Amino acid sequence: MDPLISMAFMTGLLGSAHCIGMCGGLVSALSLTVDGRNSGVLFHLLYNLGRTITYSLIGFLVGWLGSAMVVKNSLQEITRVLLIGSDLFIILIGLGTAGLFARLNIMTLEISGPISSMTNAVKGLRRLPPALSAIPLGLMFGFLPCGLLYAMALTAVQSADSLTGALIMAAFGLGTIPALFLVGSAAHWFSTRRSWMLKAAGIMVALMGCYNLLNHIRMLS
Amino acid sequence: MADAPSSTLKCLHCAEEFLPSDLVTEEIDGQTCQFCCHGCRTAYLIISGSGLQNYYQRRDRETSANKEAIATRFDSDYLAQFVSHNTDSATISLIIDGIRCASCIWVIEKILQKQAGIISARVNFATHRLLIEFDEKQISPAAICIQLTQIGYIPRPYSPSELQNASEQERRSMMFRFGTAVFFSMQLMGFSIALYAGYFQGINPETRQLLQILAALVTTPVVFYSGYPFLRGAWYSLINRQPNMDLLIALGSLSAYSYSLYALFLDKEIYFDTAAMIITLILAGRLFETSARHKASAGVDRLLTLAPANACVLRNEQWVTIDSQQLQPGDRILLTAGERFPADGRIACGSTEVDEAAVSGEPLPVVKECGAEVVSGTLNLTGRIEVDVTAAAADSFISRVAALVEQAQARQAPVQRLADRIASLFIPFVLMVAVLTYFFWGGGQAAFLNAITVLVVACPCALGLATPTAVMVATGRGAEEGILFRGGDILEATAHLKTVAFDKTGTLTTGKPQVSGIFPVAVDEEQFLQKLANVENGSFHPLAKGILDFTASRNIVPTSCENATTIPGRGIKATTTDGLLLAGSRLFLEEHGIELPDSVEKSTNSEVHLAHAGQYYGWVELHDTPREDAEKVTATLKRLGYKTTLLTGDRKKVAASLTKRLGIDSYHAQLTPADKARLIEQLPAAQVMMVGDGINDAPALTTAQVGCTLAGSTDIAVESADLILSRPKLSNLLLALSLSRHSMRIIRQNLFWAFSYNLIALPLAASGQLAPVYGAAAMAISSVCVVTNSLRLKRINLNNA
């Protein structure tokens, strides 16, 4: 098994300390039923399933894109620069997140998503019963901009294989799920360790970058 | 960058603090909202745009990580209703959710007792009820509840209906988890059999892979849903740094599960069945244990359910039905024939026959007239009566009995300390053994399975259950027979007694002496009795009662003396306008310089002498008959090898005659209460039981190893007594002694089994002779055996000692 996959899983696990704040809040809000109750574990499971499917899909697409780039010999020069450059970028981002440079970290990669269209979609989906709306909501919010996600997507590109790309992204998605299920005191325990977990996730990202860099240097030389 | 880097902002969406350098703002309704990142901003805009803003208010209210939020959940005003106040401390009873075995109780008690302001904390294993004594100045009930929540247990204020709910819920969830586990384990068994068959007969790799994936699918819910209580317990045991048996089970099943997942990818042998069977078997054991626990505590429950939940009470000239718990002293309640009394009271109107069997053991109905006292839980047989409530339901006789029994069940027997200490050292030891086993067997698959077996088989649960279950069943059984032990320590001490010391009046005798002769000197009978009645009036001493009964039959109405004081073991003195009025023993009068004629020291009956203003007025003789069963009790005690002795404030002659008649070994007469206590202290070996009536024997009862009172049915809350015989039958003492000895035998058996189980099972597991599944089964069976053995105390025949 490609070590990138297990590393992606670890990144997901560690990085979910970050997710619990933003995505956790979002999914908790979405899981409220019309009369204000929580719609339970099933909703969360299905939502996260949807999200992971989206991630895998992204991974599949970018992996395929990467493979297309590598195959075209005419683009070799550009590819080489792109690959090495993106590896270095990922290492930098990883180290930045780990706390080496204050300005450059995963957060700064985040941009706003298409808010109005997403809001409209949420309104429409919420007319459905929670169990039915969960997967589509998850599928949609899988596209929500997220710094960690970009880093993983870049790694998926560099894997230059659509299946590996999909697997990397799926592993990352699975890794983020456990944290989103934590409630109460466990979530509190988690959030107090948020900063070092995020740093560890950054180191993980940097390691993945290094691994790719080594591979690419070997491949291209 | 104008802002100092140290000042942090709070994100509106994720509520986390962040550095100003990451700030993202958004104008919403003219207000500037701050976010830590674009993701949070997006999420906020989507949530508020979809009309879900109330999520944020809800979250701020509910975040359980927030201490204040928990504090409001445990509302102080609400909790205050459940706090009862003593002189310098307060107590509260809580029901605790999330207790799974004896080690949870250990953790709760240990952690709470470390807390400043908590004087004592005891958990009743049978009912999961926590009784905390605390200092209100130092800690609030809400703070205690928060503390409990933080270590993983959810408290609720105690009330009988809450208790019912809690145990009902617990049982239902356990049944559900167990049902799920069984259902999926059966599926799993099917796949496993197919895989085993394939292993021997050959199987094509795709089918094999498919079967393995299916096995993984059915195992997952067993481990994570059915096994959730164990996982949760293990998690909290890590947080609390108190390794418990849940940790062992969770480690065992999780490592089998995760290894199998890993093996699934590498196409190796899988052990999903191990993971699932561990959970299923141990759950089965738990389920059995829970039902046994309920059976054991049923005695107390039955006692409590004797008092009806509702009462018909007079409010604003109308009879209305209310919850019995709300009855207050002074309320007038109405009872028709066939109803049980909801509270203690006095008959205000009407007369009836009452079946008091539940309280006194007396099978024959008692006729009760206007003014007679009735006890809650007894049955009104014939008449329609009105009763004035004298004590709130919570203070009624049966509630006090039930409370006593519950407290007793929570009080540990000293034998248990050893078991506890071993159990707390045991788990780290087992973890070590498991690791060693793994490496000893070379770290391969077999080594892995052996290590798992070690984890699963070595559960100190049986050890933890050995004593509390026996104490619980014994105290419950005792309560049914009208024998109330104050705790496991008393049960143990009672089993080791060598000497039984008896008080005379009210203990060996009926305590209702009757006047058998009047000997006035220098005055006429009428005048003599009048003076005697005046001074004795208001005293609760049995002799005073006998005298007052007699004077009442002579139609003498006593006028009360304002400042009568009782000198225990001596008599009563009162100052009147004419001078000092004295009534009591010969010694008492002599101490006050009264000269008594010599001729009076001759009978074997009790005497009360009377003097007024220095002049001797004569005496009355009272005759107290021994209890019907006194002779049988003393004879049996002698046969069983106990030393018996009589301690009395009465005269030598009276004591000697009774001693001879009942075959008691020795006697000490003319003792004050302090003398009695001193004598008990001096008796060889500390293993002395004092049996007294609890009124003037209090110091002796406290000094003795075990203080036993023979209560006239309602006086059970005698503080100084360790063992209370709530029925007026002395022969119950024999049952109590027998019960305590049987209990100790059962406890010793339990400990022996638990120790030998671990002693045998652990080496077997470490040496690889046991499969994990058998380990789990053995573990469950060991707990079940211990509990079943304890349950024998419920049926054991106490009459053959």
Chai-1 contact restraints between the chains, C-beta under 6 A:
chainA,res_idxA,chainB,res_idxB,connection_type,confidence,min_distance_angstrom,max_distance_angstrom,comment,restraint_id
A,G21,B,C14,contact,1.0,0.0,6.0,A-B,restraint_1
A,G21,B,E16,contact,1.0,0.0,6.0,A-B,restraint_2
A,M22,B,C14,contact,1.0,0.0,6.0,A-B,restraint_3
A,M22,B,G39,contact,1.0,0.0,6.0,A-B,restraint_4
A,M22,B,C40,contact,1.0,0.0,6.0,A-B,restraint_5
A,M22,B,A43,contact,1.0,0.0,6.0,A-B,restraint_6
A,G25,B,H13,contact,1.0,0.0,6.0,A-B,restraint_7
A,G25,B,C14,contact,1.0,0.0,6.0,A-B,restraint_8
A,L26,B,A43,contact,1.0,0.0,6.0,A-B,restraint_9
A,A29,B,I47,contact,1.0,0.0,6.0,A-B,restraint_10
A,A29,B,L52,contact,1.0,0.0,6.0,A-B,restraint_11
A,A29,B,Y55,contact,1.0,0.0,6.0,A-B,restraint_12
A,L32,B,Y55,contact,1.0,0.0,6.0,A-B,restraint_13
A,M107,B,D22,contact,1.0,0.0,6.0,A-B,restraint_14
A,M107,B,C37,contact,1.0,0.0,6.0,A-B,restraint_15
A,E110,B,C37,contact,1.0,0.0,6.0,A-B,restraint_16
A,E110,B,H38,contact,1.0,0.0,6.0,A-B,restraint_17
A,E110,B,G39,contact,1.0,0.0,6.0,A-B,restraint_18
A,I111,B,H38,contact,1.0,0.0,6.0,A-B,restraint_19
A,S112,B,H38,contact,1.0,0.0,6.0,A-B,restraint_20
A,S112,B,T42,contact,1.0,0.0,6.0,A-B,restraint_21
A,G113,B,T42,contact,1.0,0.0,6.0,A-B,restraint_22
A,I115,B,T42,contact,1.0,0.0,6.0,A-B,restraint_23
A,I115,B,L45,contact,1.0,0.0,6.0,A-B,restraint_24
A,M118,B,I46,contact,1.0,0.0,6.0,A-B,restraint_25
A,T119,B,I46,contact,1.0,0.0,6.0,A-B,restraint_26
A,T119,B,G49,contact,1.0,0.0,6.0,A-B,restraint_27
A,T119,B,S50,contact,1.0,0.0,6.0,A-B,restraint_28
A,V122,B,S50,contact,1.0,0.0,6.0,A-B,restraint_29
A,K123,B,S50,contact,1.0,0.0,6.0,A-B,restraint_30
A,C146,B,G39,contact,1.0,0.0,6.0,A-B,restraint_31
A,G184,B,S64,contact,1.0,0.0,6.0,A-B,restraint_32
A,H188,B,A65,contact,1.0,0.0,6.0,A-B,restraint_33
